[in-house]
Amino acid sequence: MGAETMVDSGSSTAVEAVSADPVVMQASVLRNSAFHLEDVPVPEPGPGEVLVKVAACGICGSDLHTFKHQTDLIDKVKAMGADASELERAYSEGVILGHEFVGEVVKFGPATQQALAVGDRVVSMPFVLKNGVPALVGSVPELSGAYAQYMVLTEALLLPVDKDIPSEAAAFVEPLGIAVHAVAKSGISAGDIAVVVGAGPIGLAIIAVLKARGIETVVASDLSEKRRELATTMGATKSIDGSQESVIAVASALGGTSRMFVYENTGAPGMLGNLVLEAPQAAHITMTGIPAGEESFVPMMAISKELSMSFVIYYSPEEFAEALGMIGAGQFNWQALHTGTVGLDGISQAFTNLADPELHAKILIDPWQRA
């Protein structure tokens, strides 16, 4: 990138490499329910922003959800009488997804502190501050995510990645941050028993966080044999096929009178209602799964057992930083979850492959990889 020599590095004006800045990049654009590999302009960093060269990006379950249910969401928003114009614009104009990323600093915009240097690798919470308000990258056409070779990020949100952490590992910080947040918000403590329903990437990350927190008994359930094996690898005490036996019953037998904390990560229809019916007295249910539609449960069952619930999304800056620290300390077995890497031209097939849990757990995108 010609980044060794820079000009005006101490000022608040843009810092650029001596060689020509990239003006065109490749990106995978989600438009009209299909991915399109296109040449698009490289975004320009504004005040307080940094241009980053994407090194790796994970494919998230929410990306799969967006791809599959984009038109359904538009219809539901309209049915509620709400304004769906932004969703329709994103659908027709196209968006660049990708919020589980690691990249390399290429260029600073104006009014930046420049505490980091060009060439430093960084991660960030997937937001760009616009007038002090966080906006999710990859949510609208103007805010490109990391299914591209470059992206713009807010300098104040960047965290440096230690040289000993592989880029593939750093791409797991975002989903691990969700797991850190879910476990923290649930309030579980040593001596309690944990149940993890759904051993996808978030469920597996939750298992890792629970073990790091000193939770001795963690029972996981998943319909996939491969995912159950991964759950055991990540530290689950026992992994079962939820279609064959009740994970609540198995955990109750192991935990005795210990308070139960259930982490529901599937979003499967009816799952929340079933958990309310089966959960023991004073249990807590944490929801990370995203149901495609409405869900219901019997309130009297929850009331009579004095159940509590929490619904989580994202994390605090401190929890995001904690996730990066866990990876650096070797407390997260990211290698077991990393089951494939594709280039930008392989995203469509990767989405198809991820529908089969026996094939993959987490696929990363290397936007510089060629077929």
RAURCOR-V790756 format. One record per residue. RES is the residue in one small letter. PHI is phi in degrees with one decimal (999 if undefined). OMEGA is omega in radians with two decimals (999 if undefined). D_FIRST is the distance of its C-alpha to the first C-alpha in whole Angstrom. Layout:
BEGIN
res->RES phi->PHI omega->OMEGA d_first->D_FIRST
res->RES phi->PHI omega->OMEGA d_first->D_FIRST
END
This chain:
BEGIN
res->m phi->999 omega->-3.10 d_first->0
res->g phi->66.0 omega->-2.99 d_first->4
res->a phi->-90.4 omega->-3.04 d_first->5
res->e phi->-69.1 omega->-3.10 d_first->8
res->t phi->-114.2 omega->-3.12 d_first->10
res->m phi->-128.9 omega->3.11 d_first->11
res->v phi->-121.1 omega->3.03 d_first->14
res->d phi->55.8 omega->-3.02 d_first->18
res->s phi->-69.8 omega->-3.11 d_first->16
res->g phi->-99.4 omega->-3.09 d_first->20
res->s phi->-95.7 omega->3.11 d_first->21
res->s phi->-93.6 omega->3.09 d_first->22
res->t phi->-85.3 omega->-3.09 d_first->20
res->a phi->-61.6 omega->3.07 d_first->16
res->v phi->-105.6 omega->-3.05 d_first->13
res->e phi->-128.0 omega->3.01 d_first->10
res->a phi->-68.7 omega->-3.13 d_first->7
res->v phi->-64.5 omega->3.10 d_first->9
res->s phi->-69.4 omega->-3.07 d_first->7
res->a phi->-58.8 omega->3.08 d_first->8
res->d phi->-70.1 omega->3.07 d_first->8
res->p phi->-65.7 omega->-3.13 d_first->9
res->v phi->-113.7 omega->3.13 d_first->12
res->v phi->-130.0 omega->3.11 d_first->14
res->m phi->-135.5 omega->3.01 d_first->13
res->q phi->-93.7 omega->3.12 d_first->16
res->a phi->-148.3 omega->3.04 d_first->19
res->s phi->-102.0 omega->-3.03 d_first->22
res->v phi->-101.8 omega->3.06 d_first->24
res->l phi->-85.1 omega->-3.12 d_first->28
res->r phi->-140.5 omega->3.11 d_first->30
res->n phi->51.0 omega->3.05 d_first->34
res->s phi->65.0 omega->3.08 d_first->34
res->a phi->-148.7 omega->3.09 d_first->32
res->f phi->-90.8 omega->-3.12 d_first->28
res->h phi->-126.4 omega->3.08 d_first->26
res->l phi->-79.5 omega->-3.01 d_first->23
res->e phi->-137.0 omega->2.93 d_first->21
res->d phi->-89.9 omega->-3.10 d_first->19
res->v phi->-132.0 omega->3.12 d_first->18
res->p phi->-63.7 omega->3.01 d_first->17
res->v phi->-69.8 omega->-3.12 d_first->14
res->p phi->-66.8 omega->-3.13 d_first->16
res->e phi->-100.9 omega->3.13 d_first->16
res->p phi->-70.4 omega->3.10 d_first->17
res->g phi->-92.9 omega->3.13 d_first->20
res->p phi->-56.7 omega->3.13 d_first->22
res->g phi->76.6 omega->-3.06 d_first->21
res->e phi->-115.5 omega->-3.09 d_first->19
res->v phi->-134.1 omega->3.00 d_first->15
res->l phi->-86.9 omega->-3.07 d_first->12
res->v phi->-123.5 omega->3.02 d_first->12
res->k phi->-87.4 omega->-3.05 d_first->10
res->v phi->-70.1 omega->3.10 d_first->13
res->a phi->-98.1 omega->-3.14 d_first->14
res->a phi->-161.5 omega->3.11 d_first->17
res->c phi->-146.6 omega->3.10 d_first->20
res->g phi->-84.9 omega->3.01 d_first->24
res->i phi->-89.8 omega->-3.05 d_first->26
res->c phi->-94.5 omega->3.05 d_first->29
res->g phi->-59.6 omega->3.10 d_first->33
res->s phi->-70.1 omega->3.03 d_first->33
res->d phi->-64.8 omega->3.09 d_first->30
res->l phi->-61.0 omega->-3.14 d_first->33
res->h phi->-63.8 omega->3.12 d_first->35
res->t phi->-60.9 omega->-3.13 d_first->34
res->f phi->-60.4 omega->-3.05 d_first->33
res->k phi->-79.3 omega->-2.96 d_first->37
res->h phi->-117.0 omega->-3.07 d_first->39
res->q phi->-58.0 omega->-3.12 d_first->37
res->t phi->-71.2 omega->3.10 d_first->40
res->d phi->-61.7 omega->-3.13 d_first->42
res->l phi->-64.2 omega->3.10 d_first->41
res->i phi->-59.6 omega->-3.14 d_first->41
res->d phi->-63.2 omega->-3.11 d_first->45
res->k phi->-69.6 omega->3.10 d_first->45
res->v phi->-63.1 omega->3.10 d_first->44
res->k phi->-64.5 omega->-3.12 d_first->46
res->a phi->-62.9 omega->3.11 d_first->49
res->m phi->-82.8 omega->-3.13 d_first->49
res->g phi->82.7 omega->-3.12 d_first->49
res->a phi->-91.3 omega->-3.11 d_first->46
res->d phi->-80.2 omega->-3.14 d_first->43
res->a phi->-106.1 omega->-3.03 d_first->41
res->s phi->-63.1 omega->3.13 d_first->39
res->e phi->-67.0 omega->3.08 d_first->36
res->l phi->-64.0 omega->3.13 d_first->36
res->e phi->-66.6 omega->3.12 d_first->37
res->r phi->-65.4 omega->3.10 d_first->34
res->a phi->-61.9 omega->-3.12 d_first->32
res->y phi->-66.6 omega->-3.05 d_first->33
res->s phi->-86.5 omega->-3.12 d_first->34
res->e phi->-80.5 omega->3.12 d_first->30
res->g phi->102.5 omega->3.08 d_first->28
res->v phi->-129.6 omega->3.05 d_first->26
res->i phi->-106.2 omega->-3.11 d_first->23
res->l phi->-73.5 omega->3.03 d_first->24
res->g phi->115.9 omega->-3.12 d_first->23
res->h phi->-130.7 omega->3.07 d_first->24
res->e phi->-113.6 omega->-2.87 d_first->23
res->f phi->-132.0 omega->2.93 d_first->20
res->v phi->-138.2 omega->-3.11 d_first->17
res->g phi->-152.2 omega->-3.07 d_first->14
res->e phi->-118.5 omega->3.13 d_first->11
res->v phi->-63.3 omega->-3.13 d_first->11
res->v phi->-111.6 omega->-2.99 d_first->8
res->k phi->-158.4 omega->3.07 d_first->10
res->f phi->-99.0 omega->3.01 d_first->14
res->g phi->-81.6 omega->3.12 d_first->17
res->p phi->-68.4 omega->3.08 d_first->20
res->a phi->57.4 omega->3.08 d_first->22
res->t phi->-110.1 omega->-3.10 d_first->20
res->q phi->-81.1 omega->3.10 d_first->21
res->q phi->58.8 omega->3.04 d_first->18
res->a phi->-69.4 omega->3.03 d_first->20
res->l phi->-90.0 omega->-3.13 d_first->17
res->a phi->-120.7 omega->3.00 d_first->13
res->v phi->-58.3 omega->-3.09 d_first->10
res->g phi->102.8 omega->3.10 d_first->9
res->d phi->-68.5 omega->3.02 d_first->13
res->r phi->-87.9 omega->-3.06 d_first->14
res->v phi->-142.4 omega->2.89 d_first->17
res->v phi->-123.9 omega->-3.13 d_first->19
res->s phi->-157.5 omega->2.89 d_first->22
res->m phi->-57.6 omega->-2.95 d_first->25
res->p phi->-80.8 omega->3.14 d_first->24
res->f phi->-131.1 omega->2.97 d_first->25
res->v phi->-117.6 omega->-3.13 d_first->24
res->l phi->-80.1 omega->3.08 d_first->26
res->k phi->-117.8 omega->-3.05 d_first->28
res->n phi->55.5 omega->3.11 d_first->30
res->g phi->80.4 omega->-3.12 d_first->31
res->v phi->-106.6 omega->-3.14 d_first->32
res->p phi->-71.6 omega->3.07 d_first->29
res->a phi->-120.1 omega->-3.07 d_first->28
res->l phi->-71.6 omega->3.09 d_first->28
res->v phi->-68.4 omega->3.13 d_first->24
res->g phi->76.7 omega->-3.10 d_first->25
res->s phi->-100.8 omega->3.12 d_first->28
res->v phi->-136.6 omega->-3.10 d_first->28
res->p phi->-55.5 omega->-3.07 d_first->26
res->e phi->-78.5 omega->-3.08 d_first->25
res->l phi->-115.7 omega->-3.07 d_first->23
res->s phi->-69.2 omega->3.01 d_first->21
res->g phi->-91.3 omega->-2.97 d_first->21
res->a phi->-97.8 omega->2.94 d_first->19
res->y phi->-81.5 omega->-3.04 d_first->20
res->a phi->-159.6 omega->-3.10 d_first->17
res->q phi->-82.0 omega->3.10 d_first->13
res->y phi->-138.7 omega->3.04 d_first->12
res->m phi->-153.1 omega->3.10 d_first->15
res->v phi->-104.4 omega->3.13 d_first->16
res->l phi->-130.2 omega->3.08 d_first->18
res->t phi->-83.2 omega->-3.07 d_first->21
res->e phi->-56.6 omega->-3.05 d_first->20
res->a phi->-65.7 omega->-3.11 d_first->23
res->l phi->-98.1 omega->-3.07 d_first->23
res->l phi->-75.9 omega->3.00 d_first->20
res->l phi->-121.4 omega->3.13 d_first->21
res->p phi->-71.6 omega->3.12 d_first->19
res->v phi->-103.4 omega->-3.14 d_first->19
res->d phi->-58.9 omega->-3.08 d_first->21
res->k phi->-63.2 omega->-3.12 d_first->19
res->d phi->-83.7 omega->3.14 d_first->22
res->i phi->-95.3 omega->3.10 d_first->22
res->p phi->-62.0 omega->3.12 d_first->20
res->s phi->-60.1 omega->3.12 d_first->18
res->e phi->-60.8 omega->3.11 d_first->21
res->a phi->-69.6 omega->-3.11 d_first->23
res->a phi->-64.2 omega->3.12 d_first->22
res->a phi->-67.8 omega->3.13 d_first->22
res->f phi->-92.5 omega->-3.08 d_first->26
res->v phi->-60.2 omega->-3.06 d_first->26
res->e phi->-62.7 omega->3.11 d_first->27
res->p phi->-64.6 omega->3.08 d_first->30
res->l phi->-67.0 omega->3.08 d_first->31
res->g phi->-61.4 omega->3.08 d_first->31
res->i phi->-62.6 omega->3.12 d_first->33
res->a phi->-64.5 omega->3.09 d_first->35
res->v phi->-59.4 omega->-3.14 d_first->36
res->h phi->-65.2 omega->-3.11 d_first->37
res->a phi->-61.5 omega->-3.14 d_first->39
res->v phi->-67.7 omega->-3.14 d_first->41
res->a phi->-64.1 omega->-3.08 d_first->41
res->k phi->-71.0 omega->3.14 d_first->42
res->s phi->-66.8 omega->3.14 d_first->45
res->g phi->84.7 omega->-3.14 d_first->47
res->i phi->-64.1 omega->3.11 d_first->47
res->s phi->-142.4 omega->-3.12 d_first->48
res->a phi->-54.5 omega->-3.11 d_first->49
res->g phi->99.1 omega->3.07 d_first->53
res->d phi->-82.0 omega->3.11 d_first->52
res->i phi->-116.0 omega->-3.08 d_first->51
res->a phi->-114.4 omega->3.03 d_first->48
res->v phi->-122.3 omega->-3.14 d_first->48
res->v phi->-114.4 omega->-3.11 d_first->45
res->v phi->-98.2 omega->-3.09 d_first->45
res->g phi->97.9 omega->-3.08 d_first->42
res->a phi->-104.9 omega->2.94 d_first->40
res->g phi->-78.3 omega->-3.09 d_first->37
res->p phi->-54.4 omega->3.13 d_first->34
res->i phi->-70.1 omega->3.11 d_first->35
res->g phi->-59.9 omega->3.13 d_first->38
res->l phi->-66.4 omega->3.08 d_first->37
res->a phi->-66.5 omega->3.09 d_first->35
res->i phi->-61.4 omega->3.09 d_first->38
res->i phi->-58.1 omega->3.14 d_first->40
res->a phi->-61.3 omega->3.14 d_first->37
res->v phi->-66.7 omega->3.11 d_first->38
res->l phi->-58.8 omega->3.13 d_first->41
res->k phi->-66.5 omega->3.11 d_first->42
res->a phi->-65.8 omega->3.12 d_first->39
res->r phi->-83.6 omega->3.10 d_first->42
res->g phi->86.0 omega->3.08 d_first->45
res->i phi->-78.1 omega->-2.99 d_first->46
res->e phi->-78.6 omega->-3.06 d_first->48
res->t phi->-110.6 omega->3.13 d_first->50
res->v phi->-129.4 omega->3.13 d_first->47
res->v phi->-109.4 omega->-3.11 d_first->48
res->a phi->-114.4 omega->3.06 d_first->46
res->s phi->-134.8 omega->3.06 d_first->47
res->d phi->-161.9 omega->3.12 d_first->45
res->l phi->-76.8 omega->-3.08 d_first->46
res->s phi->-88.9 omega->3.08 d_first->44
res->e phi->-63.1 omega->3.13 d_first->45
res->k phi->-62.4 omega->3.14 d_first->41
res->r phi->-67.1 omega->3.09 d_first->40
res->r phi->-65.3 omega->3.09 d_first->43
res->e phi->-63.9 omega->3.12 d_first->42
res->l phi->-64.6 omega->3.12 d_first->39
res->a phi->-60.3 omega->3.09 d_first->41
res->t phi->-66.1 omega->3.10 d_first->43
res->t phi->-59.5 omega->-3.11 d_first->40
res->m phi->-78.8 omega->3.04 d_first->38
res->g phi->123.5 omega->3.12 d_first->42
res->a phi->-63.7 omega->3.09 d_first->44
res->t phi->-65.1 omega->-3.12 d_first->48
res->k phi->-150.6 omega->3.10 d_first->49
res->s phi->-126.1 omega->-3.06 d_first->47
res->i phi->-128.2 omega->3.01 d_first->50
res->d phi->-86.3 omega->-3.07 d_first->50
res->g phi->-64.5 omega->3.10 d_first->51
res->s phi->-81.6 omega->-3.09 d_first->53
res->q phi->-103.9 omega->3.13 d_first->55
res->e phi->-153.0 omega->-3.09 d_first->56
res->s phi->-82.7 omega->3.12 d_first->55
res->v phi->-66.2 omega->3.10 d_first->52
res->i phi->-64.5 omega->-3.14 d_first->54
res->a phi->-64.6 omega->3.14 d_first->57
res->v phi->-62.7 omega->-3.14 d_first->56
res->a phi->-66.1 omega->3.12 d_first->54
res->s phi->-62.0 omega->3.12 d_first->57
res->a phi->-65.9 omega->3.14 d_first->59
res->l phi->-78.7 omega->-2.99 d_first->56
res->g phi->-93.2 omega->-3.14 d_first->56
res->g phi->61.8 omega->-3.10 d_first->60
res->t phi->-92.9 omega->3.13 d_first->60
res->s phi->-63.0 omega->3.09 d_first->57
res->r phi->-67.3 omega->-3.07 d_first->55
res->m phi->-102.2 omega->3.06 d_first->53
res->f phi->-120.8 omega->-3.06 d_first->49
res->v phi->-108.1 omega->3.11 d_first->48
res->y phi->-115.1 omega->-3.07 d_first->44
res->e phi->-98.6 omega->-3.00 d_first->44
res->n phi->-118.6 omega->-3.03 d_first->41
res->t phi->-95.3 omega->-3.00 d_first->42
res->g phi->67.4 omega->-3.10 d_first->43
res->a phi->-67.2 omega->-3.14 d_first->46
res->p phi->-56.4 omega->3.10 d_first->49
res->g phi->82.1 omega->-3.06 d_first->52
res->m phi->-64.7 omega->-3.13 d_first->50
res->l phi->-60.8 omega->3.12 d_first->50
res->g phi->-60.7 omega->3.12 d_first->54
res->n phi->-64.9 omega->3.14 d_first->55
res->l phi->-65.6 omega->3.08 d_first->53
res->v phi->-61.6 omega->3.13 d_first->55
res->l phi->-66.0 omega->-3.02 d_first->58
res->e phi->-91.1 omega->-3.02 d_first->57
res->a phi->-59.9 omega->3.11 d_first->56
res->p phi->-77.4 omega->-3.13 d_first->58
res->q phi->-54.0 omega->3.03 d_first->60
res->a phi->65.6 omega->3.11 d_first->57
res->a phi->-68.7 omega->3.08 d_first->54
res->h phi->-119.0 omega->3.13 d_first->51
res->i phi->-115.0 omega->3.09 d_first->49
res->t phi->-110.8 omega->-3.11 d_first->45
res->m phi->-104.3 omega->2.94 d_first->43
res->t phi->-112.9 omega->3.13 d_first->40
res->g phi->-67.6 omega->-3.10 d_first->40
res->i phi->-112.3 omega->3.08 d_first->40
res->p phi->-63.4 omega->-3.14 d_first->43
res->a phi->-73.3 omega->-3.11 d_first->43
res->g phi->-140.2 omega->3.14 d_first->46
res->e phi->-75.5 omega->3.08 d_first->49
res->e phi->-128.6 omega->3.13 d_first->50
res->s phi->-143.1 omega->3.02 d_first->54
res->f phi->-148.9 omega->-3.13 d_first->56
res->v phi->-88.1 omega->-3.08 d_first->59
res->p phi->-55.7 omega->-3.10 d_first->59
res->m phi->-61.0 omega->3.10 d_first->63
res->m phi->-66.2 omega->3.12 d_first->61
res->a phi->-66.3 omega->-3.13 d_first->58
res->i phi->-68.2 omega->-3.07 d_first->61
res->s phi->-64.0 omega->3.13 d_first->63
res->k phi->-98.6 omega->-3.13 d_first->61
res->e phi->50.6 omega->3.07 d_first->59
res->l phi->-74.2 omega->3.01 d_first->56
res->s phi->-127.4 omega->-3.09 d_first->53
res->m phi->-138.5 omega->2.97 d_first->49
res->s phi->-139.6 omega->-3.13 d_first->46
res->f phi->-121.3 omega->-2.95 d_first->43
res->v phi->-122.1 omega->3.02 d_first->40
res->i phi->-153.9 omega->-3.14 d_first->36
res->y phi->62.5 omega->-2.88 d_first->33
res->y phi->-174.3 omega->3.01 d_first->33
res->s phi->-89.0 omega->3.06 d_first->33
res->p phi->-56.6 omega->3.13 d_first->30
res->e phi->-66.5 omega->3.12 d_first->32
res->e phi->-69.3 omega->3.08 d_first->33
res->f phi->-62.9 omega->3.11 d_first->29
res->a phi->-64.9 omega->3.10 d_first->28
res->e phi->-63.0 omega->3.11 d_first->31
res->a phi->-62.7 omega->3.09 d_first->30
res->l phi->-62.1 omega->3.11 d_first->27
res->g phi->-64.7 omega->3.10 d_first->29
res->m phi->-61.9 omega->3.13 d_first->31
res->i phi->-65.5 omega->3.12 d_first->28
res->g phi->-63.0 omega->-3.12 d_first->27
res->a phi->-87.8 omega->3.13 d_first->31
res->g phi->74.8 omega->-3.12 d_first->31
res->q phi->-93.7 omega->-3.13 d_first->34
res->f phi->-136.6 omega->-3.08 d_first->32
res->n phi->-82.0 omega->-3.09 d_first->32
res->w phi->-66.3 omega->-3.11 d_first->29
res->q phi->-61.0 omega->-3.13 d_first->29
res->a phi->-67.8 omega->-3.11 d_first->33
res->l phi->-85.4 omega->-3.09 d_first->31
res->h phi->-79.1 omega->-3.04 d_first->28
res->t phi->-109.6 omega->3.10 d_first->30
res->g phi->179.0 omega->3.07 d_first->27
res->t phi->-135.1 omega->3.11 d_first->24
res->v phi->-131.0 omega->2.98 d_first->23
res->g phi->-86.6 omega->3.14 d_first->20
res->l phi->-60.9 omega->-3.14 d_first->20
res->d phi->-79.4 omega->-3.12 d_first->23
res->g phi->-107.3 omega->-3.04 d_first->25
res->i phi->-67.0 omega->-3.13 d_first->26
res->s phi->-58.3 omega->3.13 d_first->29
res->q phi->-67.1 omega->3.11 d_first->30
res->a phi->-62.7 omega->3.10 d_first->29
res->f phi->-61.5 omega->3.09 d_first->31
res->t phi->-65.1 omega->-3.11 d_first->34
res->n phi->-65.4 omega->-3.12 d_first->34
res->l phi->-69.4 omega->3.07 d_first->34
res->a phi->-71.7 omega->3.11 d_first->37
res->d phi->-107.1 omega->-3.08 d_first->39
res->p phi->-67.5 omega->3.10 d_first->38
res->e phi->-77.8 omega->-3.11 d_first->40
res->l phi->-90.9 omega->-2.99 d_first->36
res->h phi->-144.4 omega->2.95 d_first->34
res->a phi->-105.8 omega->3.14 d_first->33
res->k phi->-137.1 omega->3.04 d_first->30
res->i phi->-104.6 omega->3.08 d_first->27
res->l phi->-99.6 omega->3.06 d_first->23
res->i phi->-106.9 omega->2.96 d_first->21
res->d phi->-106.8 omega->-3.03 d_first->17
res->p phi->-69.0 omega->3.13 d_first->16
res->w phi->-105.1 omega->3.13 d_first->14
res->q phi->-75.6 omega->3.11 d_first->17
res->r phi->-110.7 omega->-3.13 d_first->19
res->a phi->-66.1 omega->999 d_first->22
END
